């Protein structure tokens, strides 16, 4: 009887020690927790103007606002902390894949290069029969680890990070793209951004001086 108990206990402990190891080995390298992935941000987080953008890579208005946004950021050097958030829209067929590809590039430190390429070539990949090959070519051009990038494109945990951004935006009242928050003030659409962003930035900077 004692021999049976000792044998059973030994098998039980061995199982407990082995199972976690097997589970850890199955986790892909891109399945890091969201807390370990840095924000998609530019500038100093202590800057007086904080801008958060919720955007969709297949959205024409998001592509159109890129130039006014860049001009605004260049107009006030050192004054901005800018954060990009994923907000793929249901009506855009290839948007989820585009956002996943950008997030996979982010894991290899090339988010902004991929971001710019997606908007620059929006008409090309959004009208393709299968944009996957195009995104893989972008990864190759940017000297990304292609095998890691391809695995990441199939990783459900990466897709969930994108949905976390979207759910966060929805909780804040976002329902279309592009939507910006400038020091907490919401600006919706490329037109409102173009008409109001610069004035709002000047007001916020003046308030902080006063």
Secondary structure, DSSP 4 states (H G I P E B T S, - for coil): -HHHHHHHHHHHHHHHHHHHHHHHHHS-TT---GGGSPPSEEE-TTSSEEEEEEE-TT-HHHHHHHHHHHHHHHHTTTSEEEEEEE---TT-TTHHHHHHHHHHHHHTT-HHHHHHHHHHTHHHHHTSS-THHHHHHHHHHTT--HHHHHHHTT-HHHHHHHHHHHHHHHHTT--SSSEEEETTEEEEHHHHHHHHHHHHHHHHHHHHH-
